[in-house]
Amino acid sequence: MPPIDTSSLANVPRGLIVSAVTDSAAASRVALVTGASSGIGAATARLLAERGMRVVVNYLRSSEAAEAVVADIRAAGGHAMAIQADVRDAAAVAAMVERVAAVWGGVDVLVGNALTPYAIKPFDDMTWEELGGKLDDEMRAAFVVTKAVLPAMTEQGWGRLIYLSAVLSRQPRPGFITLGTSKAALVQFARFLAQELGPRGITVNVVEPGPVSDTGISHVLNEELRQRQIAATPLGRLARPGDVAEVIAFYASEGNAFITGTTAAVNGGMSMY
C-alpha cells in the first residue's frame, strides 16, 4: 500500500488526523472471512466492512445467507462479495484467492473462522477416523488458506492472520475431545507462524471464545448447562457474535502493529476459574 499523504491536514487536530489516516488505510485493505454466512463470521464480516475494509464472505453451502450478509454490507455503503469454497480444498481456495486478486488485489487480512464438523462423544466410543479426521480438517483448512494468502502479505510486508479457537482447547469438557484437541493444535500452529512471519510485518493471533449464543452450534448447550455457564461468568451472560467480532476487528486493524503470537479469551471472565 502506498504511503498516505497527510500534508493537507497540517491544521487539523492530531486526533482527527489519526482517525483519517486509519480510515483511509482500512479502506484499502481486503479481508477474507471464512465461514462468514452466519454467527461470528457474519458479525465479523459486517464489522470489518463498517470499519472500511472490503470483505470476502466465504461460505460452503449457505449461499442465501452469505448473499444476505453481502447485501447488508452493501446497503450500509460497504464493499463485499460472497465466494463459495471448501477451505479444506487447496484448488478451491486458490481459485477463491485468485478471484479476489482479480477484483481487489491480494488478501490483507485472513480471519480463519470456518468450523468443520466434529463428533461429540466420549473417548471410549470414538474412532480414530473421528478424532484424526477432525484434526486433519482443522489443520488442513488453516494450512491451505494461509498458504494461499501469504504471498501477497509477504510481498507488501503487511498482513493479519487471525484464527478462531475455543475455550475447550484449554478447558476440557466431557464429549468435546475432538474439538478441543484440534483447536489446541491450531493455537500452537498460530504461535509458530507468529514467530516465523513477524519479520515480514505479519501478525498472527488467535481469538478464543467461550460459549457463544446465536451461532450454528449454540444447540449443544442445553438450558441447564447454559445457565451453569452463565452463572460461572462474572459478566453474567454468554458471549454474543458481536463481542467476538470486536476482538477480531482489533487484531485486524492498523492499530495492532505490535501484538502477535497471543490468544484473546472472549468469555466474560469465565477463564479465571
N, C-alpha and C positions, 0 to 999 in steps of 0.2 A: 504494500500500500504506500503511495507517495506521501511525503510529509504534508501536514496541514498548515497552510499559511494563515497566521493569526495577526499579521501586521496591521490589518484594518481594524483590529479590536483594541488598539492602544488605549483608548479612553473608556473602555468597558470594564466594570468591576471584575476583579480576578475570579470570583466565584462563577460569574456568568461566562467568562472565557473558558474555564474548565468544563462547564456544562456543555458549551457549544462544541468544543473540541471532542469531548466524549461522544456526544450525539452524532457528530459528523463521522467519527471513526466507526462507531457501531453501525451506521447506515451503510458502510462499505463491506461489512462482514457478512459471510454466508454461514448459516448454522444448519447442520443436518441433525435432526432429532429422530432416532429410530423408535419404532413403536409409538408413533405420535398421534394415533387416531382417537385415543381416549385417555382418561386418567392423568397420571403425572406427565406423560409425553405430550398430551394435548394442552395441558396447562402451561407446560414449558414452551411449546411452540408459540402459543399466543403471547406469552410474556416476552419472549425474545423479540418477537415481531413488534410488540408495543414499544420496546426499547430501541427499535430501529434496525434490527437485523433482518436480512432476507432469509426466510426459513423454508427448509425442505421437510415436509411432513411425510416421513416414511411409514409405510404400513404393509402388512402381509395380506390380509383378507378383507379388512373393513374399509372398502373403498368409499362407501357412502359417508361413513363417519369421518374419514380423512378429508374428503372434499368439503364436509361441513366445517371442519377446523380451518381449512384454507379460505372458505367463504367468509367466516368470521373475521379472519385476519385482514382480508381484502376490504371488507366492509368498514373496518376500523382505519383504513388507509395504509395498511401494511402490504408487504410483498411475501407471497408464499406459493409453493407448488407442492402437489402430492405425487409421490412416486412409489409404486409398488416394488418391493424387493424382499426376498428372504435373506436376512442378514447372515445366515449360515452359508449362503451360496456365493462363492467368490465371483463367478461370472455375472450373476445378477447385481451384486454390489458394485462391481466395476462398471457395468452399464449405467447404473444409477449415478455414480460419481461423474462419469463421462457426460451424461445428460445435463447434470448441474453445471459442469465446467463449460459446456457449450452455451449456456444461457447466462450464467452469473460469474463464472470463473471457479477457482478452487474452493474447497470447503475450509473455512477458518476455524469453525467450532464444531466438534462432534459431541453429541450427547447420546451415549450408548444406553438406551432405556428399554429396548425391546426385551420382553420376557418370554423365554422359550418354555415349553411345557415341562412339568416335573411331577413325579409321583409323591403323594402324601401318604406315608405308611411307615410302620416301624421297620427297623433294620432286619429283624427276623423274617419278615415277609417280603423283603426286597430282593430283586435280582441285580446282577452286575449290569445288565443292559439298562436298568432304570437309573442306577447311580452313575455308572460310567457314561450312559447316554446323555444325562443332564450335564455332567462335567464337560463332555465333548461339545455339546451345543453351546454352553455358556462361553467357553474359551474360544471355540471356533468363531463365534459371532464377533467377539471382541477382537480377535486376531485379524479376521477378514476385513472388517470395516476400518480398523485402524490402519492396516496396510494400505488400504485404498485412498485414505485421505492424507496420509503422512507426506507424500512427495510434495504436494502444494504447500503444506505448512513449512516443511523444511526449506523449500525454495525461497519463501518470503521471510523466514526467520521469525515466525509468529504463529502460534496455534494454541488451541484449548481442547484438551481431551478430558471428558467428564463421563464417568461410568456410574451407573446406578447399582448399588449393592443392597443389602438388607441387614437389619439388626441381627437376624439369625446367623450371620457369618461369625458373630462373636457370642451371642446368647442363644444356646440351643433350646429348641422346644420339641417335644415329642412329635414324631411323624415328619419332621421337616429336614431330615438329614441331606436329602438331595439338593434342596435349595440352599441351605446353609453352607454346605461344603463347596458347592460351585461358586457361591458368592465370595467365600473366603479366598478361593483361588483367584478370583477376579481382582480382589483387593491387592493381593501380592503382585499380580501382573501389572497393575497400575503403578505400584511403587517402583518396580524395576524400570518401567517406562519413564517414570519421572526422573530417575537417576540418569538414564541414557539420553533423554531428549532435552533436558534442561539447557545444555549448551547451545541448542538450536533455537532457544526462545520459545519453547513449547512447554506449557504447564500441564500437569496430569493430576487429576484429583478424583476422589470418589465421594458420592453423596449416599448416605446410608439411612434411609427412612426406617422408622419403626412401623407399626400398623398404620395404614392409611385408609381413610374412609373414601367412598365413592370411586373405587377402582374396580377393575375386572376381577380381582381376586379377593375383594372385601368379604365375599361369602364364606371364606374359610374360617372366619371368626363367628361362632355362634353368639347369641346375645349374652350368655353367661360369661364367655371368655372376653367378649368385647367390654363388658362392664368391669371385669377384673383388670383388663389392660388400662382402662380409663382411670380406675382407682389407683393404679401404680404410676400414673403420670402426674407430676407436680402441676402441670398446666391444665389438668382436668379435662382433657379431651384427646381424641385421636388426631393425628395429622390429617390435613386436607391436601389434595394435589397441589394447590397453590402455595402451601407452605414449603413444599419440596422444590417447586419451581423457582421460588425466590432464591434459594441457596444455589441452585444450578445456574441461575442468571448471574449471580455474583461471580462464581467461578468462571463463567464465560466472558466476563466483562473486561474492558480495558483496564479497569482498576485492579484487577487481580494479576498484578505483574510479578509478585514475589511470594506467592503461595503455591507450592507444588508438593506432591507426594503425601497429601493429607487426606483424611476421611472425616467428613462432616456428618455427625449424628443428628438427624432431624426427627426427634421423638419426644419433644416436650419435657425432657429431663428424665425419661424412663431409664436411660442407660446409666444413671447414677446408682441404680440398685441392682 
